[in-house]
């Protein structure tokens, strides 16, 4: 069997972190709903369904940026970074924030975050298959609670991803990847 025998192989290898998008072309709500639904097919220990999603578009993107910027300023970030945050979430037609619920134990909280990260990857692969570009951004230090509240998430939600989303306008070259190191243990 070759790698070309499975269509998912090509999607995995073609997924790139990119914000080279058509800023004027909206991502329909129906498509965002579909991507988030596909995200929920991620593996999930104990079926806690820990993920939460918020889609931010239009003028709400600048309001979101101001929320993040104010939290960053309170945290003591440099003024230049704070000002950049005010507009950076409007660089793509949509932003999807993905949060993870706290668990009933430290282990369950870790498992929930792992499941949510797997959901993010599902969403990114599904977006790639549909011609969308994605960029997985982290929540700035000190902004988690403000972002979670803005998004309407439950208290104590951990923001795992702030994803930029838009229709790809070009492709990005794949970086070289090292071969995986695999330890085979059979006795």
Backbone as CSV, one residue per row, in Angstrom:
resi,resn,N_x,N_y,N_z,CA_x,CA_y,CA_z,C_x,C_y,C_z
1,UNK,0.832,-1.187,0.000,0.000,0.000,0.000,0.874,1.247,0.000
2,UNK,0.469,2.250,-0.742,1.185,3.516,-0.749,0.359,4.560,-0.022
3,UNK,1.001,5.660,0.278,0.302,6.737,0.985,-0.866,7.291,0.182
4,UNK,-0.833,7.141,-1.135,-1.906,7.690,-1.970,-3.158,6.837,-1.967
5,UNK,-3.129,5.691,-1.281,-4.299,4.823,-1.229,-5.395,5.375,-0.321
6,UNK,-5.070,6.358,0.488,-6.026,6.893,1.445,-6.148,8.406,1.256
7,UNK,-7.333,8.899,0.888,-7.491,10.348,0.665,-7.137,11.195,1.889
8,UNK,-7.339,10.666,3.085,-7.030,11.445,4.285,-5.548,11.789,4.349
9,UNK,-4.693,10.932,3.782,-3.247,11.201,3.794,-2.943,12.530,3.117
10,UNK,-3.570,12.758,1.969,-3.329,14.008,1.239,-3.837,15.220,2.020
11,UNK,-4.974,15.058,2.677,-5.526,16.167,3.467,-4.589,16.488,4.631
12,UNK,-4.119,15.453,5.320,-3.204,15.673,6.446,-1.942,16.383,5.975
13,UNK,-1.382,15.916,4.865,-0.130,16.509,4.377,-0.325,17.894,3.761
14,UNK,-1.542,18.218,3.338,-1.763,19.539,2.735,-2.218,20.591,3.735
15,UNK,-2.602,20.173,4.945,-3.030,21.147,5.948,-1.847,22.011,6.355
16,UNK,-2.036,23.301,6.295,-0.994,24.246,6.643,-1.564,25.331,7.529
17,UNK,-0.735,25.812,8.406,-1.083,26.982,9.188,-0.897,28.180,8.279
18,UNK,-1.976,28.893,8.014,-1.893,30.004,7.071,-3.012,31.001,7.317
19,UNK,-2.676,32.258,7.124,-3.696,33.301,7.144,-3.751,33.989,5.781
20,UNK,-3.320,33.272,4.729,-3.431,33.770,3.370,-4.845,33.467,2.895
21,UNK,-5.759,34.383,3.205,-7.182,34.154,2.963,-7.812,35.337,2.248
22,UNK,-8.949,35.078,1.633,-9.767,36.114,1.019,-10.565,36.770,2.145
23,UNK,-10.123,37.935,2.573,-10.744,38.601,3.722,-12.172,39.061,3.451
24,UNK,-12.521,39.189,2.177,-13.854,39.680,1.849,-14.886,38.560,1.687
25,UNK,-14.444,37.325,1.679,-15.351,36.194,1.476,-15.725,35.556,2.810
26,UNK,-16.986,35.696,3.184,-17.464,35.163,4.462,-17.436,33.640,4.481
27,UNK,-17.291,33.099,5.659,-17.435,31.662,5.877,-18.850,31.468,6.408
28,UNK,-19.714,30.794,5.656,-21.120,30.672,6.081,-21.275,29.981,7.440
29,UNK,-22.249,30.427,8.201,-22.543,29.826,9.508,-22.799,28.330,9.384
30,UNK,-23.468,27.910,8.304,-23.756,26.495,8.118,-22.458,25.689,8.016
31,UNK,-21.458,26.248,7.360,-20.182,25.565,7.224,-19.446,25.535,8.567
32,UNK,-19.489,26.624,9.308,-18.868,26.642,10.641,-19.542,25.602,11.535
33,UNK,-20.874,25.508,11.454,-21.601,24.494,12.231,-21.135,23.092,11.860
34,UNK,-20.982,22.846,10.564,-20.537,21.538,10.086,-19.132,21.218,10.603
35,UNK,-18.227,22.185,10.543,-16.859,21.970,11.022,-16.846,21.659,12.520
36,UNK,-17.634,22.395,13.275,-17.680,22.153,14.727,-18.298,20.799,15.037
37,UNK,-19.300,20.392,14.265,-19.884,19.067,14.471,-18.852,17.975,14.193
38,UNK,-18.069,18.135,13.149,-17.029,17.148,12.835,-15.957,17.120,13.929
39,UNK,-15.708,18.268,14.527,-14.735,18.329,15.619,-15.152,17.418,16.767
40,UNK,-16.449,17.298,16.994,-16.936,16.525,18.148,-16.783,15.018,17.980
41,UNK,-16.287,14.585,16.852,-16.023,13.158,16.634,-14.636,12.772,17.131
42,UNK,-13.961,13.672,17.797,-12.642,13.381,18.364,-12.772,12.350,19.482
43,UNK,-11.699,11.593,19.724,-11.725,10.662,20.850,-11.952,11.420,22.153
44,UNK,-12.712,10.811,23.046,-13.083,11.500,24.270,-13.237,10.495,25.402
45,UNK,-12.270,10.473,26.316,-12.287,9.546,27.435,-13.483,9.828,28.344
46,UNK,-14.204,8.792,28.678,-15.370,8.868,29.582,-16.523,9.697,29.019
47,UNK,-16.471,10.024,27.742,-17.563,10.747,27.079,-18.011,11.976,27.859
48,UNK,-17.049,12.790,28.207,-17.372,14.026,28.923,-17.785,15.148,27.979
49,UNK,-17.532,14.997,26.680,-17.862,16.004,25.669,-17.429,17.390,26.169
50,UNK,-16.129,17.586,26.376,-15.640,18.765,27.085,-15.539,20.050,26.282
51,UNK,-15.727,20.002,24.985,-15.447,21.149,24.137,-16.606,22.133,24.076
52,UNK,-16.242,23.387,23.912,-17.204,24.468,23.670,-16.678,25.252,22.482
53,UNK,-17.598,25.772,21.669,-17.213,26.515,20.472,-17.894,27.879,20.468
54,UNK,-17.192,28.875,19.975,-17.776,30.193,19.727,-17.255,30.670,18.387
55,UNK,-18.155,31.072,17.504,-17.775,31.625,16.200,-17.917,33.142,16.284
56,UNK,-16.855,33.833,15.924,-16.827,35.296,16.015,-16.594,35.851,14.620
57,UNK,-17.525,36.674,14.154,-17.434,37.253,12.819,-17.833,38.726,12.871
58,UNK,-17.539,39.422,11.790,-17.979,40.807,11.634,-17.493,41.717,12.745
59,UNK,-18.315,42.697,13.133,-17.913,43.664,14.157,-17.545,43.028,15.502
60,UNK,-18.079,41.839,15.771,-17.746,41.156,17.028,-16.257,40.835,17.109
61,UNK,-15.581,40.716,15.966,-14.146,40.418,15.981,-13.355,41.565,16.614
62,UNK,-13.731,42.797,16.340,-13.041,43.940,16.958,-13.404,44.050,18.438
63,UNK,-14.653,43.758,18.798,-15.026,43.734,20.219,-14.228,42.662,20.954
64,UNK,-14.060,41.505,20.312,-13.269,40.425,20.880,-11.823,40.888,21.066
65,UNK,-11.269,41.524,20.051,-9.910,42.036,20.145,-9.742,43.015,21.291
66,UNK,-10.716,43.890,21.486,-10.649,44.831,22.604,-10.713,44.112,23.947
67,UNK,-11.532,43.066,24.037,-11.611,42.271,25.265,-10.261,41.635,25.575
68,UNK,-9.649,41.036,24.554,-8.335,40.406,24.735,-7.299,41.461,25.110
69,UNK,-7.313,42.588,24.417,-6.332,43.651,24.670,-6.438,44.180,26.095
70,UNK,-7.651,44.391,26.574,-7.820,44.893,27.939,-7.280,43.889,28.962
71,UNK,-7.535,42.605,28.725,-7.007,41.571,29.630,-5.485,41.550,29.586
72,UNK,-4.928,41.695,28.399,-3.471,41.717,28.258,-2.871,42.930,28.976
73,UNK,-3.522,44.076,28.853,-3.032,45.289,29.521,-3.059,45.105,31.036
74,UNK,-4.139,44.525,31.538,-4.247,44.262,32.974,-3.156,43.307,33.430
75,UNK,-2.811,42.349,32.580,-1.769,41.366,32.882,-0.375,41.983,32.825
76,UNK,-0.269,43.151,32.175,1.015,43.844,32.112,1.797,43.641,30.825
77,UNK,1.120,43.212,29.749,1.809,43.053,28.466,2.272,44.403,27.929
78,UNK,3.244,44.336,27.032,3.779,45.553,26.413,2.661,46.285,25.658
79,UNK,2.665,47.603,25.707,1.622,48.370,25.009,1.505,48.043,23.520
80,UNK,2.613,47.782,22.840,2.556,47.461,21.404,1.801,46.157,21.159
81,UNK,2.018,45.155,22.005,1.302,43.880,21.869,-0.179,44.061,22.156
82,UNK,-0.466,44.900,23.151,-1.860,45.163,23.514,-2.582,45.814,22.336
83,UNK,-1.963,46.807,21.733,-2.589,47.505,20.600,-2.769,46.580,19.406
84,UNK,-1.801,45.719,19.142,-1.912,44.763,18.032,-3.100,43.831,18.248
85,UNK,-3.330,43.430,19.490,-4.431,42.509,19.796,-5.795,43.119,19.460
86,UNK,-5.905,44.428,19.492,-7.201,45.074,19.240,-7.735,44.781,17.840
87,UNK,-6.840,44.612,16.868,-7.290,44.417,15.483,-6.925,43.069,14.879
88,UNK,-6.048,42.313,15.522,-5.544,41.103,14.867,-6.594,40.018,14.650
89,UNK,-7.650,40.016,15.416,-8.673,38.978,15.252,-9.627,39.289,14.098
90,UNK,-9.424,40.415,13.441,-10.221,40.766,12.262,-9.427,40.519,10.971
91,UNK,-8.303,39.794,11.064,-7.481,39.520,9.879,-8.064,38.445,8.979
92,UNK,-9.012,37.673,9.486,-9.675,36.648,8.683,-11.182,36.827,8.835
93,UNK,-11.965,36.267,7.924,-13.416,36.462,8.004,-14.077,35.872,9.246
94,UNK,-13.429,34.893,9.867,-14.031,34.264,11.048,-12.941,33.846,12.024
95,UNK,-13.307,33.818,13.276,-12.459,33.284,14.338,-13.333,32.294,15.109
96,UNK,-12.783,31.125,15.371,-13.493,30.138,16.189,-12.676,29.939,17.457
97,UNK,-13.317,30.137,18.591,-12.670,29.907,19.875,-13.163,28.557,20.383
98,UNK,-12.205,27.733,20.827,-12.546,26.392,21.289,-12.037,26.240,22.720
99,UNK,-12.956,25.920,23.614,-12.620,25.782,25.023,-12.809,24.367,25.511
100,UNK,-12.172,24.075,26.635,-12.232,22.756,27.258,-12.753,22.890,28.688
101,UNK,-13.697,22.031,29.035,-14.289,22.053,30.377,-13.331,21.473,31.405
102,UNK,-13.434,22.004,32.594,-12.681,21.455,33.718,-13.272,20.084,34.051
103,UNK,-12.426,19.176,34.506,-12.900,17.837,34.858,-13.195,17.699,36.335
104,UNK,-13.676,16.522,36.721,-13.977,16.259,38.121,-12.732,15.820,38.899
105,UNK,-11.594,15.789,38.218,-10.306,15.495,38.844,-9.223,16.129,37.963
106,UNK,-8.013,16.198,38.499,-6.910,16.749,37.705,-6.689,15.917,36.443
107,UNK,-6.749,14.600,36.585,-6.573,13.719,35.431,-7.655,13.958,34.386
108,UNK,-8.911,14.070,34.824,-10.015,14.285,33.872,-9.875,15.633,33.182
109,UNK,-9.389,16.651,33.874,-9.159,17.951,33.249,-8.117,17.831,32.142
110,UNK,-7.054,17.071,32.402,-6.017,16.843,31.388,-6.606,16.066,30.209
111,UNK,-7.368,15.020,30.493,-7.995,14.233,29.426,-8.958,15.091,28.604
112,UNK,-9.691,15.979,29.269,-10.607,16.871,28.549,-9.849,17.781,27.598
113,UNK,-8.726,18.319,28.066,-7.926,19.192,27.194,-7.369,18.402,26.015
114,UNK,-6.900,17.178,26.271,-6.399,16.340,25.178,-7.498,16.086,24.147
115,UNK,-8.699,15.774,24.610,-9.815,15.531,23.697,-10.155,16.789,22.906
116,UNK,-10.091,17.931,23.566,-10.397,19.182,22.891,-9.337,19.499,21.843
117,UNK,-8.079,19.217,22.145,-7.025,19.419,21.148,-7.246,18.504,19.944
118,UNK,-7.685,17.268,20.183,-8.003,16.360,19.076,-9.178,16.917,18.262
119,UNK,-10.145,17.526,18.938,-11.278,18.143,18.237,-10.805,19.296,17.349
120,UNK,-9.845,20.074,17.849,-9.289,21.166,17.053,-8.667,20.604,15.773
121,UNK,-7.892,19.524,15.904,-7.272,18.917,14.723,-8.331,18.421,13.747
122,UNK,-9.394,17.792,14.239,-10.483,17.374,13.350,-11.038,18.567,12.586
123,UNK,-11.278,19.646,13.293,-11.837,20.842,12.666,-10.887,21.373,11.597
124,UNK,-9.602,21.407,11.906,-8.625,21.933,10.941,-8.540,21.047,9.696
125,UNK,-8.563,19.738,9.865,-8.514,18.838,8.712,-9.785,18.960,7.871
126,UNK,-10.938,19.062,8.528,-12.197,19.229,7.800,-12.202,20.552,7.036
127,UNK,-11.659,21.600,7.651,-11.578,22.898,6.978,-10.666,22.809,5.751
128,UNK,-9.533,22.154,5.892,-8.607,21.988,4.772,-9.284,21.253,3.619
129,UNK,-10.026,20.205,3.933,-10.707,19.427,2.903,-11.727,20.265,2.139
130,UNK,-12.185,21.352,2.745,-13.193,22.214,2.124,-12.594,23.483,1.499
131,UNK,-11.268,23.592,1.493,-10.611,24.734,0.857,-10.378,25.920,1.768
132,UNK,-10.546,25.724,3.072,-10.334,26.801,4.034,-8.928,26.742,4.612
133,UNK,-8.398,27.889,4.943,-7.119,27.986,5.639,-7.405,28.191,7.123
134,UNK,-6.538,27.645,7.963,-6.683,27.781,9.407,-5.362,28.185,10.024
135,UNK,-5.468,28.794,11.189,-4.286,29.166,11.967,-4.665,28.985,13.432
136,UNK,-3.965,28.095,14.122,-4.247,27.810,15.525,-3.476,28.793,16.379
137,UNK,-4.172,29.729,16.991,-3.556,30.694,17.893,-3.851,30.333,19.336
138,UNK,-2.940,30.696,20.209,-3.126,30.466,21.644,-3.781,31.671,22.286
139,UNK,-4.431,31.447,23.389,-5.010,32.539,24.160,-3.869,33.265,24.865
140,UNK,-3.797,34.588,24.755,-2.720,35.320,25.433,-2.748,35.116,26.946
141,UNK,-1.578,35.161,27.545,-1.470,35.018,29.005,-2.359,36.060,29.680
142,UNK,-3.071,35.608,30.669,-3.921,36.509,31.439,-5.278,36.792,30.820
143,UNK,-5.544,36.282,29.605,-6.797,36.604,28.919,-7.810,35.464,28.943
144,UNK,-7.449,34.295,29.466,-8.330,33.129,29.396,-9.735,33.423,29.932
145,UNK,-9.833,33.950,31.126,-11.155,34.147,31.727,-11.978,35.176,30.961
146,UNK,-11.334,36.240,30.489,-12.046,37.251,29.705,-12.537,36.685,28.378
147,UNK,-11.695,35.879,27.726,-12.083,35.257,26.456,-13.229,34.281,26.695
148,UNK,-13.114,33.430,27.702,-14.165,32.459,27.992,-15.492,33.166,28.286
149,UNK,-15.443,34.241,29.054,-16.667,34.981,29.365,-17.246,35.617,28.098
150,UNK,-16.395,36.235,27.271,-16.848,36.845,26.021,-17.587,35.806,25.172
151,UNK,-17.051,34.592,25.145,-17.599,33.524,24.305,-18.827,32.849,24.904
152,UNK,-19.160,33.166,26.143,-20.313,32.548,26.789,-20.036,31.149,27.296
153,UNK,-18.767,30.831,27.528,-18.388,29.518,28.042,-18.641,29.451,29.543
154,UNK,-18.719,28.235,30.063,-18.869,28.021,31.495,-17.637,28.544,32.235
155,UNK,-17.812,28.985,33.488,-16.642,29.391,34.280,-15.634,28.229,34.362
156,UNK,-14.386,28.543,34.465,-13.282,27.580,34.553,-12.978,26.872,33.235
157,UNK,-13.592,27.299,32.136,-13.243,26.745,30.826,-11.841,27.194,30.465
158,UNK,-11.047,26.273,29.931,-9.718,26.610,29.431,-9.821,26.843,27.936
159,UNK,-9.357,27.995,27.482,-9.348,28.291,26.051,-8.152,27.560,25.439
160,UNK,-8.449,26.577,24.601,-7.415,25.745,23.983,-6.952,26.344,22.663
161,UNK,-7.850,26.997,21.948,-7.518,27.470,20.607,-8.332,28.705,20.254
162,UNK,-7.655,29.671,19.653,-8.316,30.783,18.972,-7.924,30.602,17.508
163,UNK,-8.850,30.074,16.726,-8.546,29.698,15.351,-9.021,30.754,14.360
164,UNK,-8.085,31.202,13.558,-8.401,32.076,12.437,-8.882,31.182,11.293
165,UNK,-9.903,31.626,10.551,-10.510,30.796,9.519,-10.927,31.645,8.325
166,UNK,-10.580,31.184,7.133,-10.990,31.884,5.920,-10.686,31.047,4.688
167,UNK,-11.208,31.495,3.554,-11.000,30.788,2.291,-9.570,31.012,1.824
168,UNK,-8.843,29.921,1.616,-7.433,29.994,1.218,-7.290,30.671,-0.146
169,UNK,-6.301,31.557,-0.251,-6.008,32.215,-1.529,-4.759,31.649,-2.178
170,UNK,-3.973,30.914,-1.431,-2.778,30.273,-1.980,-2.366,29.145,-1.049
171,UNK,-1.395,28.386,-1.502,-0.901,27.296,-0.669,0.407,27.709,-0.020
172,UNK,0.699,27.064,1.047,1.931,27.316,1.783,2.793,26.071,1.658
173,UNK,4.065,26.266,1.389,4.984,25.134,1.247,5.066,24.338,2.543
174,UNK,5.083,23.034,2.383,5.189,22.154,3.545,6.627,22.139,4.058
175,UNK,6.807,22.367,5.347,8.160,22.266,5.892,8.590,20.805,5.958
176,UNK,9.879,20.594,5.891,10.401,19.232,6.046,10.049,18.724,7.437
177,UNK,9.727,17.464,7.513,9.411,16.849,8.793,10.431,15.745,9.065
178,UNK,10.917,15.642,10.279,11.812,14.519,10.583,11.011,13.215,10.616
179,UNK,11.673,12.139,10.327,11.026,10.834,10.436,10.678,10.588,11.905
180,UNK,9.528,9.977,12.174,9.181,9.712,13.568,10.140,8.701,14.186
181,UNK,10.417,8.892,15.431,11.214,7.932,16.192,10.226,6.972,16.837
182,UNK,10.317,5.719,16.466,9.366,4.714,16.954,10.145,3.618,17.674
183,UNK,9.819,3.404,18.912,10.405,2.308,19.662,9.450,1.127,19.587
184,UNK,9.869,0.073,18.916,9.054,-1.137,18.822,9.442,-2.052,19.986
185,UNK,8.467,-2.415,20.771,8.665,-3.277,21.910,7.811,-4.519,21.706
186,UNK,8.421,-5.669,21.663,7.617,-6.856,21.397,7.936,-8.024,22.318
187,UNK,8.695,-7.798,23.363,8.898,-8.895,24.307,9.027,-8.389,25.720
